[in-house]
Amino acid sequence: MESLATNNEYFIWGIDDSPYGPVPLSVLIDWICDERVVPGTWVYARGAGVWKKASEFTELKEFFQSETASIAVSSTSARLKPGSLRRIKILAEMKDAQLAHLADFLEYQELLQHAVVVKQGDPGDAMYLIMSGELRARTIIGGRETILTTFGPGDFFGEMSLFDQGPRSADVVANVDSNLLRLSTGAFERLTREMPSLATPFLQATSRTLSARIRADNKRLTRVTQQFSTSGDLH
């Protein structure tokens, strides 16, 4: 019986909730080295007929072990390779050269669980991109917490501060240990001034995501309005 390492094809579940593949083992390993596939990425092995996290495959474990060791001693700039930046949905379609330049404008931040990233009412001074972990946006009313939304790997928040530096509308708190990329308002101004050809696709991708969010919110509002209208008719 041939091993999976020599007789298999793989599908990868991307951060955009779409499968990619099939690809041979050699390509999958290249994606790990480029950090397009991380330990928690879901992978389907056609030969075995199962979905598992990438780090759970015997033939892949050694590559994650070596990656972990290199990250522990690497500098911030070394972590922001094009492959790792593609974990962020709005950066997924950008070219390697564009991402390499964008990395010069980003700050890498490691957060512990329960850390408050932004505080409601504070002036906005940065946008955040989530590499790993999970965070929640919340408000505190009458001493009680109301969760507005949850952010996961590939998401972003705080983007409005790049344009108006207005007060934050909510707290954002780390639910678990998380890794973020911070684009400060100062860095964004430098990006638009020094590299407009890079700022344009970045803003276009951000705008598309914001438009999708607004449409989704409008649909939810319409459903709620219709439900209340129907309830009123019943009485």
C-alpha positions as CSV (number, residue, x, y, z in Angstrom):
1,M,0.0,0.0,0.0
2,E,1.5,3.4,-1.1
3,S,1.8,6.1,1.6
4,L,-0.3,9.3,1.5
5,A,2.9,11.2,1.1
6,T,3.5,9.7,-2.4
7,N,0.0,8.9,-3.6
8,N,-2.4,11.7,-2.7
9,E,-3.9,15.0,-3.7
10,Y,-5.0,17.7,-1.3
11,F,-7.6,20.4,-1.1
12,I,-7.1,23.4,1.2
13,W,-9.9,25.4,2.8
14,G,-9.0,29.0,2.3
15,I,-9.7,32.0,4.5
16,D,-12.4,33.1,2.0
17,D,-14.3,29.9,2.8
18,S,-13.5,28.3,-0.5
19,P,-11.6,25.1,-1.3
20,Y,-8.4,25.2,-3.4
21,G,-7.0,22.3,-5.2
22,P,-6.4,19.5,-5.9
23,V,-2.6,20.0,-5.4
24,P,0.2,17.4,-4.9
25,L,2.1,17.1,-1.7
26,S,5.0,19.1,-3.1
27,V,2.8,22.2,-3.7
28,L,1.2,21.9,-0.3
29,I,4.7,21.9,1.3
30,D,5.6,25.0,-0.7
31,W,2.4,26.7,0.6
32,I,3.4,25.9,4.1
33,C,6.9,27.4,3.6
34,D,5.2,30.5,2.2
35,E,2.8,30.5,5.2
36,R,-0.3,30.3,2.9
37,V,-1.1,27.1,4.9
38,V,-0.7,27.3,8.7
39,P,-1.1,24.6,11.3
40,G,-4.8,25.4,11.8
41,T,-5.7,25.4,8.1
42,W,-8.2,22.6,7.2
43,V,-6.9,20.2,4.5
44,Y,-8.7,17.4,2.7
45,A,-6.6,14.4,1.7
46,R,-8.3,12.7,-1.2
47,G,-6.6,9.3,-0.6
48,A,-7.7,9.1,3.0
49,G,-11.0,10.9,2.4
50,V,-10.8,13.0,5.5
51,W,-10.6,16.7,6.5
52,K,-8.0,17.5,9.2
53,K,-6.0,20.4,10.4
54,A,-2.7,20.6,8.4
55,S,-0.6,20.1,11.5
56,E,-2.4,16.7,12.2
57,F,-1.1,15.1,9.0
58,T,2.0,13.0,9.7
59,E,3.6,13.9,6.4
60,L,3.4,17.6,7.2
61,K,4.3,17.8,10.9
62,E,8.0,18.2,10.4
63,F,7.5,21.3,8.2
64,F,5.5,23.1,10.9
65,Q,8.1,22.2,13.5
66,S,10.8,23.9,11.5
67,E,8.5,26.8,10.8
68,T,7.8,27.3,14.5
69,A,11.5,27.3,15.4
70,S,12.2,29.9,12.7
71,I,9.4,32.2,13.8
72,A,10.6,32.2,17.4
73,V,13.9,33.9,16.4
74,S,12.7,35.9,13.4
75,S,12.3,39.6,13.2
76,T,9.0,41.3,12.7
77,S,9.8,42.0,9.0
78,A,10.7,38.4,8.5
79,R,7.3,37.2,9.7
80,L,5.4,39.4,7.2
81,K,6.2,37.3,4.1
82,P,3.7,37.6,1.2
83,G,2.3,34.1,1.9
84,S,1.5,35.0,5.5
85,L,-0.1,38.3,4.5
86,R,-2.5,36.5,2.3
87,R,-4.2,35.1,5.4
88,I,-5.9,38.5,5.4
89,K,-8.8,38.4,3.0
90,I,-8.4,41.9,1.6
91,L,-4.8,41.1,0.7
92,A,-5.4,37.7,-0.8
93,E,-5.3,38.9,-4.5
94,M,-2.3,41.2,-4.2
95,K,1.0,40.3,-5.9
96,D,4.1,39.2,-3.9
97,A,5.9,42.5,-4.7
98,Q,3.0,44.6,-3.5
99,L,2.7,42.6,-0.3
100,A,6.5,42.9,0.3
101,H,6.2,46.7,0.1
102,L,3.0,46.8,2.2
103,A,4.8,44.9,5.0
104,D,7.1,48.0,5.5
105,F,4.0,50.0,6.6
106,L,2.6,47.4,9.1
107,E,3.4,46.7,12.7
108,Y,3.2,43.1,14.1
109,Q,1.5,42.8,17.5
110,E,1.1,39.8,19.8
111,L,-1.9,40.0,22.2
112,L,-2.7,38.0,25.3
113,Q,-6.2,36.8,26.0
114,H,-8.4,39.5,27.5
115,A,-6.2,42.3,26.2
116,V,-8.1,45.4,25.1
117,V,-6.9,46.5,21.7
118,V,-9.1,49.6,21.3
119,K,-11.3,51.4,23.9
120,Q,-14.6,52.9,23.1
121,G,-14.4,56.7,22.9
122,D,-10.7,56.9,22.3
123,P,-9.5,58.6,19.1
124,G,-9.0,56.2,16.3
125,D,-5.4,56.0,15.2
126,A,-5.0,52.7,13.4
127,M,-6.6,49.9,11.4
128,Y,-6.0,46.3,12.5
129,L,-5.7,43.1,10.4
130,I,-6.1,39.7,12.2
131,M,-3.5,37.1,11.4
132,S,-4.6,34.6,14.0
133,G,-6.8,34.3,17.1
134,E,-10.3,35.8,17.8
135,L,-11.5,39.2,19.1
136,R,-14.9,40.6,20.0
137,A,-16.3,44.1,19.6
138,R,-18.4,45.1,22.7
139,T,-20.1,47.9,24.4
140,I,-20.7,48.2,28.2
141,I,-24.2,49.5,29.1
142,G,-25.3,49.6,32.7
143,G,-22.3,47.5,33.7
144,R,-23.3,44.7,31.3
145,E,-21.4,43.7,28.2
146,T,-23.2,43.5,24.8
147,I,-21.2,41.7,22.1
148,L,-21.6,43.5,18.7
149,T,-19.6,41.1,16.5
150,T,-16.7,38.7,16.6
151,F,-13.6,38.9,14.4
152,G,-11.4,35.9,13.3
153,P,-8.3,35.2,11.1
154,G,-8.4,37.2,7.9
155,D,-10.8,39.9,9.2
156,F,-10.0,43.5,9.9
157,F,-11.5,46.3,12.0
158,G,-10.9,50.0,12.8
159,E,-10.6,51.0,9.2
160,M,-12.7,54.2,9.6
161,S,-9.9,55.7,11.7
162,L,-7.7,55.9,8.6
163,F,-10.0,58.6,7.2
164,D,-11.4,60.6,10.1
165,Q,-9.6,59.6,13.4
166,G,-13.0,59.8,15.1
167,P,-13.8,58.2,18.5
168,R,-13.9,54.4,18.6
169,S,-17.5,53.2,18.6
170,A,-16.7,50.1,20.7
171,D,-14.1,48.2,22.7
172,V,-12.3,45.4,20.9
173,V,-11.0,42.6,23.2
174,A,-9.0,39.5,22.5
175,N,-11.0,36.4,23.3
176,V,-7.8,34.3,22.9
177,D,-4.1,34.9,22.4
178,S,-4.0,36.7,19.0
179,N,-1.6,38.1,16.4
180,L,-2.5,41.3,14.6
181,L,-1.1,43.7,12.0
182,R,-1.5,47.4,12.8
183,L,-1.7,50.0,10.1
184,S,-1.4,53.4,11.8
185,T,-3.0,56.6,10.4
186,G,0.6,58.0,10.0
187,A,1.7,54.9,8.1
188,F,-1.4,55.0,5.9
189,E,-0.7,58.6,5.0
190,R,2.8,57.7,4.0
191,L,1.5,54.8,2.0
192,T,-0.9,57.0,0.0
193,R,1.8,59.7,-0.5
194,E,4.8,57.5,-1.3
195,M,3.1,54.5,-3.0
196,P,-0.3,55.4,-4.5
197,S,-0.1,52.4,-6.9
198,L,-0.1,50.2,-3.8
199,A,-2.6,52.2,-1.8
200,T,-5.2,52.0,-4.6
201,P,-5.7,48.2,-4.7
202,F,-5.6,48.1,-0.8
203,L,-8.4,50.6,-0.6
204,Q,-10.4,49.0,-3.4
205,A,-10.3,45.6,-1.6
206,T,-11.2,47.2,1.8
207,S,-14.1,49.1,0.1
208,R,-15.5,45.9,-1.4
209,T,-15.5,44.2,2.0
210,L,-17.2,47.2,3.6
211,S,-19.8,47.3,0.9
212,A,-20.6,43.6,1.5
213,R,-20.9,44.3,5.3
214,I,-23.3,47.1,4.7
215,R,-25.4,45.0,2.3
216,A,-25.6,42.2,4.9
217,D,-26.5,44.7,7.6
218,N,-29.3,46.2,5.4
219,K,-30.7,42.7,4.8
220,R,-30.7,41.9,8.5
221,L,-32.5,45.2,9.2
222,T,-35.0,44.6,6.5
223,R,-35.8,41.1,8.0
224,V,-36.2,42.6,11.5
225,T,-38.4,45.3,10.2
226,Q,-40.6,42.8,8.3
227,Q,-40.9,40.6,11.4
228,F,-42.0,43.6,13.6
229,S,-44.4,44.6,10.9
230,T,-45.9,41.1,10.7
231,S,-46.2,40.9,14.5
232,G,-48.1,44.3,14.5
233,D,-50.5,43.0,11.9
234,L,-51.3,40.0,14.1
235,H,-52.4,42.2,16.9
